[in-house]
């Protein structure tokens, strides 16, 4: 890293990213983006304290924002700043990487696994849906047997329809099973501990479109339980991606699916 013209978080980050090898820039940019949203681009990086860094890391770990990769990038970032005497305290020492491990029964070896976080309501809905779909298997199988009993397989519309229904039913069952396998229910204690610090999965946010002057309230959720009509906004949506990890009072310009760029204000987080 070269000398930076000022100590604002944005300026220091820009200089740091310019010094990185091309293969690691994308991963570093993701981690830097979250940090920038949390503290603000004009924040003097020399004023950051260990307590503030630990609080930030706790929020990231609690909300599963690919925490392992994010924390490793941040450790490298702050370690580099310390080595280059941009900060006087090695803040990388206060970044803790929380590992989620599961055991592979066949080998006895452990591996890290990242999970999507679902609300309890979303988890219950998926469990009930897959239960209903499994019960439908017998009815669909009976429809196939009846349609096949005619003996005409060349132009048998009822048989084709029953088989198509079976394919859709099984496909949805596999989709839900995979979602539940890679997901966990959000810990209400973690949400309460995090409070209103920033917008994460489980946060209820109020956003105002400065362009249209319309205001809406949403709960941020994973894409698997997204339903804007029910007030559930996916963190993978244009708005969800833009405000994720940001504190109340933030303003962001977002390009909507129709191509229009609107200015949004994050007025509150619950």
N, C-alpha and C positions, 0 to 999 in steps of 0.2 A: 504493500500500500504506500502511496505517496502522501505528501502533506495535504490535509484538507483545509479549505478556506475558512470553514467555521465548524462548530461542534454540534450543529443540529443533527438530529437523528437521520433526516433525509439525506443531508450532504455526506455524512459519514458512511451511510449505507451505499450510496451511489459510488463512492470511491472504493469501497470494499468489493462490490460486485464487479467493478471494472477490473479489479486485480485477480478475479477468479478465473480458473480454467473453464473453457466453454462447456465441458461436460457436466460441470457442477452448478452452473449459473441458475438453471431452471429450478432445481431443488432449493437453492439458497434464496431465490426470489420469493418462493412461496412462504418460507419462514420469515423473511424480512418484511413481507407484506403484512403478515399478521401482527408482527411487532410494531410496525409503523402505525397501523390502525389503532392499536391499543394505546400507545403513548403519545401519538401525534407527531407529524413530520417536523414541527418546529421545536420539539423537546430537546433541551441541551443534554447530550448523552453523558456528559461528565457529572450530571446531577442525579443519575439513576442510582438507586440504592439496592443493596442485597435483598431487603424486604420487598421492594417493588418487583424485583426480578422473580423472587420466589412466588409472589402472589400471581404474577402473570403465568409462570410455568404451571402452577397448580390449576389455573383455569383451563389451560390448554390440555393438560393431562386428564382432567375431569371430563372434558368434552371430546376426547378421542380424535383430535384434529391431526391424524397421522403423527401422534406425539413423538414417537421414536425418531423419525426422520427430522421432524421440526426441531426437537431438542438438540440433536447432534449438530445441525446447521447453526443453531444459536450458540452452542458451546464453542464451535470453531470461530464464529464471528467475534464473540467477546474475548476469546483467547488471543486472537490476532490483534484486536484493539489494544489489549494490555501489553502485548509484546512490542507493539509500535508506540507505546507510551501515550496513546490517545486518551486512555483512562488510567487512573492511578490505582484502581482496585480491580483485581481479576474476577469479574462478575461471572465468568464461566464456571467457577467453583460452586455457584449457587443454582446452577441449572441441573435438575435431577431428571433422569430419564426413567420413567415408570414403565416397566415391562409387563406385558400381559402374556403369560405362558400357559400352554396346554400340553398335555402329554400324549404322545403317539404310542398307543398300546402295543403295536407290533414291534417297535424298535426300542421303546423305553426312553427315546430321546425327546427333548423339549424343543419347541419352536415358538417364536413370537407370532401372535395373531391379533389383527386389528378388527374391531367389531363396529358395526353401525349401531346407533343408539335409537331405540324406539320408545314412544310413550307407552304407558301401561295400556291405555285405551287402544292404541294402534296394534300392539302385540295381541291383545284379546280378540280384536276383530279378525286378524289374520288366522289365529288359531281356530276361531269359529268357522271362518270361510273354508279352510282346508278340511275341517271336519265334515261340513256339509257336502263338499265336493267328493269326498271319499264315499259318503253315503249314496251319492248319485251313481256310483260305478255300477251297482247292481241293476238300477233302472235302465241305464244305457246298454248294459249287456243284454238285458231282456229285449230291448228295442232291436238290437242287432240280430238276436235269435229269431224274432218274429219276422223281420224283413228278409232274413236269409232262408226262412222256411218256404218261401214261394218257389225257390229253386232257380229263379231268374237272376243271374248275376251280371248280365250284359247291360241292361238299362234299368237298374233298380234304384230309383231316387230315394225311397225311404232308407234303404241300406246305406247308400252314400251319405245321407244326412246323419244317420246314427253313428257311422264311423267318424265323420267329421266332428260330431259332438263329443265323441269319445276322445279324439285327439286334442281338442281344446280343453277338455276337462283334465286330462292327464298333464297337459302342458302347464296349466295353471297350478295344479297340485305341486309339480316340481318347482315352479317359480316360487311359490310360498314357502315350501320346505327349505329351499336354498336361502331365502331371505331370513327365515327364523334361525337357520343354522349359523349365519354370519352376523346375527344381531343380538343385542342385549337390551333389557329394559333399563331406562334411565334411572339412576339413583336419585331419589328425591332429596336426600340429605346433601348430595353434591350440588344440586341445583340451588338449594337454600343457602349453602355455604358460599357459592359463587355470587349469589345475590343479583344486583342490577349492574354489575361491572361492565358487561359487554354482551353482545348478542350471540348466543350459541344455541345448539339443539335443545329444545325445551323452553327456551325463552319466549315470553309473550311480548311482542314489540308493537309499538304504534309508530307508523311511518306516514309522513305527509308528502304528497307529490307537489312540489313547489310550482311545477309547470301547470298542472290542472287544478291545484288547490284542493284536491281530494285527500282525505285521511282515512286510513284503514288500520285495523288491528289484526295481527296474525300470530300464530305460534310457529316457531321455526322447527321443522321436522326433517327427517330423512326422506328421500324421494319416494320410498316404498309406501309411505302413508300420507303423501301430499294430497291435499284436497282444498283448493282455494275457496270453494263454496262453503266449506265448514270452517274456514279461517285457519287452515294449515298450509303453510308456505314451505316449499322444498328449499333446502340450502343449496341445491343444484340449479335453482331457477336464477334468472338474471339478477333479480333483486336480492334473493337469498345469498348468492355468491358475493355480491357487492358489499352487503352489510355484515356478513359473518365476521365475528371477532371485533366488531367496532363498538365503541362506547356510545351512550346516549348523547345527543347533541351533534353527532356527525352528519355531514352532508356529502352525498355522492351523486355523480351524474351517471345514469344507467341507460344503456341503449336497449330499448324494449324490442320484442320479437317483430313488431311492425316497422322497425328501423328508426323510430323516433328516439331522440335522446332527451330524457326527463331528469330533472333535479329532484332528489329525494332527501328528506330530512328525517333522521331517526330521533323522534321526540322523546320516547320513553322505553324502558325495558323493565319487565316484571319477571 
